[in-house]
Amino acid sequence: MPYAPHILIVDDDERLCNLIEEALSKAGFGAASTQDPLGALEMLYNDRYEIALIDINMPVMDGISLAKGIKRERPDLGIILISGFGNFHNAVEAIKTGAYDFIQKPFKMDELIFSVKRLAKLLELEREVTAKTEELRKSEERYRTLIENAADGIGLLQNGAIVFHNKALGKILGYGNTSLYKWKLLDLIWPDDHEKALRHIDDVSSGTINQAPAQYRLKRQDGSSCWTSVNISLIDYQAKPTLIASFRDITPSVEIENMQNDMERMLRHDMRSQLIGIMGFTTRLIQHTPLTETQFEYCKHIQRCGAQLENMIETYLHVSKLEQGTLVFNKEEFNFLDAVRHSRDTLRELADKKNVNITIIFNHKIYSLEDKLPFYGDRVYLQSALNNLLKNAIEASPSNMSVKIKVRTKEGYVKVSISNWGTVPEEVRSRFFEKYASFGKEVGIGLGTYMARLVVQGHGGDIKLLSSQEDGTVVTWELTYGNA
C-alpha cells in the first residue's frame, strides 16, 4: 500500500475546506477540516495527522502563529501554508515557520494536490530514514553490548590507531578501565613481534587474506608480555576502512606447550641417553661378569625396570605427538592378522604366568597362518595399540581363563574386539580411555588405552568399552580399510 498521510485542513472558509477535503479524498488521502485554529492546535497534537494545510489569514489566530505553535510541539508534521495575499512578507514568514510550501489563492486544485503528494513523498522518505537510523542505532547498541561482554579483547583500528575497544582488551594488557583511545596498536605489541604483526595487518589491509589468525605477544602495562591469538578483518566503520581485531589471551596454553616441548627434549635426549647407559652396563654385567645368583636376579630386575621405563618414555612421546597433531602416520599396506599374531606372541609370556589362553578368531573361525587381511595403515602405531589393549586384557583377566581377539570384516570395515572375563569397575568405565586412567595396577602410567584411542581415531575409526559381571569386558574398535 502506498503511503497516504492523514491531512488536517485549517481555514475559516468552510466551503473551501469541503472542496479541498473532497479533492484530497479522491486522491487517496484521509482528510478532515476545521475552521477553528485553536481547536486545530489541539487536534494536531494527535499523531493521527501528519500534514496540515493552513490558511494564513484567519480570525482569532493567524496561520503563521498556528504553524509556529505546531512546529514547537510537532516538528515532524508537514505544513503547507495558503494565503490570499501573496506578498513577499508572507512568503518569508512561511519559510521561517518551516513550512514545506506556500500557495497563493486562488489556486488550482491540481496544484494543491501535487504539492501535497510531493510533501507526502518527502515525509515517507524521512520516515524510512528515521526508521533505518533507529534500526542502525539499535543494531550498533546490540553489537556494542556483545563486544563489551566478550571475553576476548576487541579493538577497532583506523590508520593504525585504536578508535574503539572493549574492557577485555584493557584487562588483557593490565590497564583495567583506562581508555586506549587513539593509542597506536604497534605501541602495544611486543618489540620482537613487530615485524610479524605488521605483516599480518598488511596482509589483511591489502586484501591478500580476508581473515587469518596469527599469534604474537602484546606488551602489558607492567612491562611483561602476554601471548595472544589475533584475528583481524577489514570492515567499513563510520564510512572509513577499519580493521576489527580480536585478541585472545593464550599465554597459559603457550607456556604449557613450551613446558611440554622442554619435557619432550629432556625425555628424548637426556633421560634416554642415561637409560641407554644403564641398560648397556647391566647387559655387559650379565654377559661378561661372573655373578652370584642374587646378583644375576638384581641385574635382570634392573633390565626389566629399564625396559618398562623405556616403554613409558616412548608411549609419552607418541601420545604427545598424537595430541598436538604433529604426528604423520606412515601408512602402508600390511597383513593386519600378522600384527594381531605378533601381539599374541609378544605377550605370551605374560599370559602364561596367569595361565591365560589367547585365542584369535577371524571371521568366526579359528585363525590360521594362511589367513590374510590386507590393510592400509600405520603398522607401528596400530601394533602398539593392539599390544596395549591386549596387555590390558591379560592383566585384567582372572587366572586360568581365556582372552579372545576377534577380527571381522564387513562392508569396508575391520572390526576388532578384545575380550576377557574380568570386570572394569562401574565408576571408571566412562573414563576408561582417558589420559592417565590406570586402575589397580602396580606399574603403568595410564596412557595405554588413551594412546590406543588416539591411534584408532587417527585412522578414522572408533573405539568403545562394554563391561559387566555377566559378560566380562570387551573393547571394540572399527577401522576403515583405507586407500593405498
N, C-alpha and C positions, 0 to 999 in steps of 0.2 A: 504494500500500500504506500502511495506517495505521501510525503509529509505535508499535512494541512493544518497549520496552526489555527487556534481559536482567536477570533478578532472582536474587539470591542470598538464600536463607533460612538464618538462623543461629539454631538453637535446640537445646538439649540433649535435647529430646523428639523422637526420631526419627519416632514415629507422627504427631505434629502436622506435622512437616516434610513428610512424604509427602502428608498431606491438603492442605496449603497448595499444595505443588508441583503436585498433580493439579488443583486448582481453578484455579490460575493458567494451567496449560497449556490447560484448557478455555476460558478467557477469551482465549486467543490470545497469551499471553506465554511466552517462553522462560525456564525456571526451573531452578535447581539448589539443593541444600541441603547443609548440613554441621552436625555437632554440635560441631565444634572451633573455638572463637573465634580461636585463634592461627592455625590453618590458614586460617580465613576472611579474616583480615587479609592474608595472602599472596595469596589468591585475588582479593580486591577491589582489589589493586594493578593487576590486569589490567583494561584498559579495556573488556573484553567485558561486564562487569557495570555497570549504570547505576543500579540500585535495590537496596537491602539491607533485608530485613525481619529485625530483630534482637530477640531476647528479652533483656530486661534482666537477669533472674536466671539466671545460668549459672555453673557452677564454673570455676575457673582464671582466667577474665576475665569481668567483668560487662559487660552490653550498653552501659552508659553509657561505660565506658572504651574499649570497642571502637569505639563511634560517634565518640568524640573522636579516636582514632587514625586512623580512616578520613578524617575531615574535614580532618585535617592534611595527608594525602597526596592525598586526592581530594575537594577542596571542591565539585566539581561533582556528586558522587554523591548521589542522593536516599535518605534514610533514614526508615523508619517503625519506631518502637520499640513492642515488645509487652511487656506486664507483667501478671503475675498479681496484682500488688499495686498497686491504683490509688490510691496515696496522693499527696498534694499535692507531697511532696518529689520523687518520681519524675517527675511532670509538669514541675516546674520544671527539673530536671536534663536532661530530654529537650529542653526548649526551648533550654537553654544549649548543647547539642551541635549545634544547628542542624537537628535532625530536623524532617521535614515534618509528621509526625502521631504521636500517641501513642494506642495502642489497648489497652484493658484486657481481660484474659482473665476469663471466657470471652467470646468474640466470635462473632458470626455471620459465616460465610464471605463472604456477600454484602457485609457491612460492610467487610471487609478488601479485597475485590476493588474496591469502589467507591473506597476510599481510594487503592489502587494506580493505578487509572485516572486519578483526579484528579492524582496526582503525575506520572504518565506524560505527561498533557496539559501540565502546568506545565513539565516538562523539555523537551518538544517546543517549546514557545514560547520557552524560554530558549535552546535550540539555534538556533532561527530568528533570534532577536535577536542572538545571538553571531555567527552567520554573516553577517547583514546588516551588523552593526557592523564586522566584519572586511573585508567587501567594500567598505564605505564608506571604511574606513581606507586600504585599498589603492588605491581609486579616487582618494581625495584625495592620496595619496602620488604616484600617477602624474601627476595634474594639476599638483601642485607641482613635480615634476621637469620636466614640459613647460614650465611657466611660468618656472622658474628658468633654463632653457636657451633661452628665447625671445629673439630679437634685439630685439623691441620691449619697451619698458618697460611693466610691468603693475602696477596697484595696485588694492586693494580699499578702498572708501571707505564709512564709516558716519558719518552726521551731518557730512559734510564732512571727516572726519579719515581718515588712512591707517591701516588696521588690518593690512595686509599689502602687501608689494611685492617684486618680484624685483630681482636685482642690476643688470639692464639699466637700470632706471629711475634708480637711483643713479648709474650710469655716464653716462647722458644728461645728468643735472643736475650732473655733476662732483663728486659726493660719494663716489665709489668704493664701499667696503663699509660706509660709515656708515649706520646704520639711520634711516629716515624715519618710523618707527612713531609714530603719534599726531600727526604733523605735519598741519596744515591744508593741503589742496590749494591753497586760494586764496593761501596764502603763497608757493607755488611758481610761481604764474602771473605773467607779466609785467604790471605795473600797468595799462598801457594796454589790455590784453586781458581785464581782469577782467569787464567787462560782457558781452562775447561769451561767455566761458567760463561765467559764471553762467546766462546764458540757455540755453546748451547743456545744462548739468546739470539745470536746472529742467524743460526740455522732456522729458528722459528720465525724471526722477524722477516727474513728473506723469502720465506715460504719453502725452503728446502725440505723441511719437515713440518707437518701440521701440528703434531703434538708428540713430544718424546720425553720420557723420564730420564733424568740424569742424577748422579749422586755427587754432591760436593759439600764442603764444610762452610758453615756460617760462623761469623765471629761474634761471640757473646759479649755482653757489656763488661763482664769481669775479666775479659781477655782470653778466656778459654774458647775452644772450638766445639761445634756440635755437627754431626753428620746429618744431612737431610737428603731425602728423595724429592726431587723437584720436577713438577710438571708445569709446562708453560704452553699457553695457547694465545693466538693473536685474535683480538676481538675489536669491535667498534664501540667506544665508550665516550659519550658526550661529543659525538661527531669527530672523534680523533682515534687514530690507530693506537690500540692499547694492548699491552701484554698482561694477561692474568696468570699469576704464578701461585702454585700451592706448594707448601714446604711441609714435609712430614719428617719429624724427628726420628731418625733411625739409629741414633748413637748406640743404644743398648745392643741392638742386633749386630751392628758393625763390630762392637767390642767383643761380643760373643764369638763372632766369626773369626776375628783376629786371634782370640784365645784358642779357638778350635784349630786354626792353622798352625799356631805355635805348638799346640799339643801334638798335632799330626807330625810336625817336623821332629819333635822330640822322640815320639814313638818310632818313627820311621828310621831315624838315624842314630840318635844317642842310645836309646834303650835297646834297639835291635842289635847294634854293634856290641854292646856289653853282653847281651844274651847269647850272641854267636860265640863270644869268647868263653862264656860259662859252659855252653853245650860242647864246644870243641875240647876244652880241657877235661871235661867229665868223660867224653868218649875216649880220649887218649889214656886217661887213668884206667878205664875198663879194659882197653885193648892192649896196653903196653906196660901195665904196672901190676906186680903181684899184690893181690888184695885179699884180706880175710873175707869170710862170708858176710860179716856185718858191714864191712867197708863197701863190698860189692853192692849190697842192698841199698846202702846210703847213696851210692853213685847212681844206681838205677832210679831211685826216687828223685834225685836231682834232675835226671833226664826227663822223667815223666812231668815233673813240675815245669821244667823249661819248655817242653812241648806244649803243655797247656797254656803257658804264658805267651808263647809264640802264636798259638791259635787265637788267643784273646786279642793280641795286638792286630793280627790280620783281620779278624772279624770287625774290630772297632774301625780300622781304616776303611774297610769295604763299606760298612754302614755309613760312615761319614761321607764318602763319595756318593753313595746312593741318595742320601738325604739332600745333599747340595745339588744334585742333578748334574754333577760334573763327570760322572762315570758313563762312558760309552760302551755298551755291550758289544763284545766281539762275537757276532753271530756267525755260525757256520752250521753246515748240515752234519748230523751225527745220529747214531743209533741210540734213541732215548733209553731203550731197555738195557744197553751196556752201562749207562750211568746208574740205573737202578741196581743192577747186579753189582757194580763197583761199590755202591753204598753198603749193600748187604755184606760183601766180602770185607770191607774196611772195618765194619762194626761187629763182625762175627765174634771176635774175642770178648767184647763187652757183653754180647748176648749169651755166650757160653758160660760166663761167670754166673749168670742168673738162670741158666738152663732155659733160655727163651729161644724158641724156634722162629726163624724168619722165613715166611712163605711169600713168594712172588706169584701173582696171578695176572695173566694178560688176556684180556677179552674173555673172561670167565673160565680160562683154562690155566693149569699149572704151567709156569714159564719154562721154556727150554732154550738152550743155547742157539738153536736155529731161528728163534723168533726175532723179527726185525721191526723196528718202528722208526722210520726216518723222521727226523725233527730238525727244524731250523731255529737255533737259539744260541745263547752263550753257555757252552757246556760247563765251563769252570764255575760260573755262578749258580747254574741250575744244580750242578753236582753238590755244591756247598749247601744249597737249600735242602736237597734230599738228605744229605748227611746230617744236618742239624735236626730236621724233623724226625728222621729215623732214630737218631741217638736219643732224642727227647722221648720217643715212644718206648724204646727199650728201657730207659731209666724209669719210666712211669709204670711199666708193665709189672704185674706180680710175677714172682719167680715161677718157673715151670709152666708158663703159659706161652701163647703164640702171639707174634706180631705179624700182621698181614700188610703187604703192599699190593694194592690192586691198581692196574693200569688198564684203562679202557679208551677206545677211540670212538668218536661219534660226531658226525656232521661237522668236520673240520676242527674238532676239539680233541685234546688229550686230557682225560680226566684221571687224576692220581689221588688215591686215598691211602692213608697210613693209619692203621687201627691197632689198638691194644686194649687189654681188659682192665686197665687202670681207670680211675675217675679223676677228672680235674675238679677241685672244689668249686661249688656253685658261685661263690662270691668273687672268684677270679676269672671265670670263663670269659666275661666281657673284656678282660684286659689281657687275654692270652697272647695276642700278637703285638702288644705294646712294648715300647722300649724299656729295658731293664725289668721285664716281667719274669722273675725267676722264683719258683715256688718249691720249697722243701729240698733244695739241692745244696750239697756241701761245697761244690765248686760251680763255677759258671757266673757270667755277668748278666744273664738275661737278655742277650742280644740275638740268640739263635733263631727263635721264632719270629722276632721282629725283622731280622735280616731276610729270612725266608719270605715274609710277606712283601718286602720291598722288591725282592728279585722277581717274585711271581707277578706283582703289579707292573714292574718294569718290562715284563714280557707280555703285557696286555691281558693278564689273567686275573683271577680272583681266588681268594683262599678263605676257608671258614672252618670253624670247630663245632663239633657236636659231642656232648659228653653226658652220660647218665649211668646210674648204678646198674641198670639192666643191660645196656648195650656197650658199655665201656666208652672209649674215646676214639673219635675218628677225625682226622684232619684231612680235608678235601680241597684240592685245587684244580682249576681248569686252565689250560693254555691253548691258544690257537696255534696251528701248525706253523704259521709264519711263511714268509716267502724268501727264497734264496736269491 
